[in-house]
Amino acid sequence: MSDLARIVVILTAAVIAVPITKRIGLGSVLGFVASGIVIGPYGFGLIHDEEAILHLGERGVVLLLFIIGLEMQPSRLWALRRPVLGLGGAQVLVTGGAIMGALSALGYAIGTAFVVGFGLSLSSTAFVMQLLGEKGELHSAHGRDAFAILLLQDMAVIPMLALLPLFAPAGDSSLPGWRDALIALAAIASVVIASRWLIPWVFRVIAYTGSHEIATAGSLVVVGVTALVFEQIGLSMTLGAFLAGMLLADSEFRHEIQANIEPFKGLLLGLFFAAIGMNANLTLLSANPLRVLLIAAGLVAIKLLLLFVIMRLFGVSRRPAAHVAVLLAQGGEFAYVMFATAASYGLLDRGQKDELVMAVTVSMVMTPLLLGLYEWLARHIKPAAERKLRPVEVPTPTPVLIAGYGTFGRTLARFLRLRGIPFTVLETDMSLIELGRSFQHPIYFGDAARADVLRAAGAGEAKVLVVTMENIDSTLLAVEAARMHFPQLRVLARSRDVMHSFALMDRGAEVVSTDTYLSALEMGEQVAVALGEPLRPVRADLRRMRRLDLELLQRLHGEHHDVEQLHSIARRLLEEMEAGFRSASKAPRPAPPATPKPEAEAEAEAEAEAEAEAEAEAEAEAEAEAEAEAEKAAPAGPEVKADDDATAGDAASARRPGGGLKPD
């Protein structure tokens, strides 16, 4: 089969499998693996050179770590030193030591026990980072902890491989240890110097050429050369790529480089996952299914339990600790390298190596399934009276509680302070708590999804709870807890998209404000004004659009569980809304001026625009007061600040099981 035919076969299998697994909620990673199993030598046998594809796909992992490095300024990495060295170091040492000790007690040679124990202590950077990226959780608390542990694991591969010759039956003529260390330090110093001075200069030269193709080639050369240098001296390619990316994070070319590499990263990562599926030895699995499955299940259980205990000992709360433990319970791609190298030294025989590789592959396949099960349990099982959190000590109850101190919550807190409205903030991320305390905001450690924490924060006396947390599941749990235990409390919630809005409304949130709605309207206003439209009628149209969007979303709310019906109704209502909007809008707008106006005329128009703006604001205030009076007279119902996502297109695309919620 030609190279082109192989590529077509792999891409065709992925195009078929990935949408299916994503549709049923298993994510794209499992789809790529499944496609590899089907077309590989143990499936239909369409592809036989799976090792070459695996090596090519590993470049996708390198690109992934380079892009992660671009988003990780050195100052941010320094802030992660405690989870990297503490959590990561403890995970590798405890997990590797426990498995090594158990195997030694069973009579295995010390070298074999070391290889198996510490090889299985590693997790899959590619799987975990892809899963976190798909769910938008790379920058969440559990995402940061998972990344910190994975980073330490990648660094730990180097000394692990360096120790293998010491356990080998016969000595090897390798370089002295001190010389290896000097070579490694020289390579790292070279990458630091090149990333700080040489590479930015090269990209400045490329920028002057104005060639996008050369810029893309230059970006790939940077990653390729760095990975090649580290590979040649026996270090981890991914570690070298991460280091180069991190050192370029402060460069003015950071976003350009990331945009150039992103498409290649996704494609090569897909090849890597497909190659893992191709390497799944189904013959071995069918010959010894119980043994392989027991090894894989035992690996997942041991790593999950040990990592959960370690994270709890480091003060991580129960839910994030369980989340990270599930994410990192599988074996990793570096285990393949460890086992292959160990086999070349005679520390593992071929049968042992094949069994371990198959067990690691099975554990990888189990990860999306376990993660889906965990997320289902997190949504449907109320947290029992679990760990003792640091008590919320609110001196005086305030009328407003804010759950979450991310960007949304911080902006709201600033506005309330400017208005002189007392508020209390609940947050579980200590870095955000320290940030809020530095601005003298009344912020306390506490999980707003727990009724006892809400009660301690003054929810019984408060008037409004604003749920602004980043994580979708957390917002739903917080709204449920508030509605169940504090019925007098008005619950206002921030949603991520239209289906999240429906889920919040189902749970009793009165006002749902989506992330991008008001900023999109403001941008629309700026576009219209830039084209010469008068400000006052533009703002009148925006107010009309908001009212119509509110009506549309409320009418769609009752139908959102039936996706086909939702699509049909949304399309019809949108047509009605647009027709009504056009008929209610004023006569045609004046065409934009063809030439710039004189300065004096422009200033006069600006003054007139300012007066119109003031009048529009006065009208808006009067309208708000009228709406408030009407609200007092009428019973309160779910009220939604609709997003521009509440369209037929979004309703049609939001076909997801379990209500169609996108992960945060």
ABEGO torsion letter per residue (X at the ends): XBAAAAAAAAAAAAAAAAAAAAAAGAEAAAAAAAAAAAABAABAGABABAAAAAAAAAAAAAAAAAAAAAABBAAAAAAAAAAAAAAAAAAAAAAAAAAAAAAAAAGBBAAAAAAAAAAAABBBAAAAAAAAAAAGAAABAAAAAAAAAAAAAAAAAAAAAAAAAAABABBBBBBBAAAAAAAAAAAAAAAAAAAAAAAAAAAAAAAAAGBAAAAAAAAAAAAAAAAAAAAAAGBBAAAAAAAAAAAAAABAAAAAAAAAAAAAAAAAAAAAAAAAAAABBAAAAAABAAAAAAAAAAAAAAAAAAAAAAAAAAGBBAAAAAAAAAAAABBBAAAAAAAAAAAAAGABBAAAAAAAAAAAAAAAAAAAAAAAAAAAAAAABBBBBBBBBBBBBBABBBABBBBEABAAAAAAAAAAAAAGBBBBBBBABAAAAAAAAAAGBBBBBEBAABAAAAAAAGAAABABBBBABABAAAAAAAAAAAAAABAABBBBBBBABAAAAAAAAAAGBABBBBAAAAAAAAAAAAAAAAAGBBAAAAAAAAAAAAAAAAAAAAAAAAAAABAAAAAAAAAAAAAAAAAAAAAABBBBBBBBBABBBBAAAAAAAAAAAAAAAAAAAAAAAAAAAAAAAAAAABBBBBBBBBBAABBAAAAAAABBBGGGBBBX
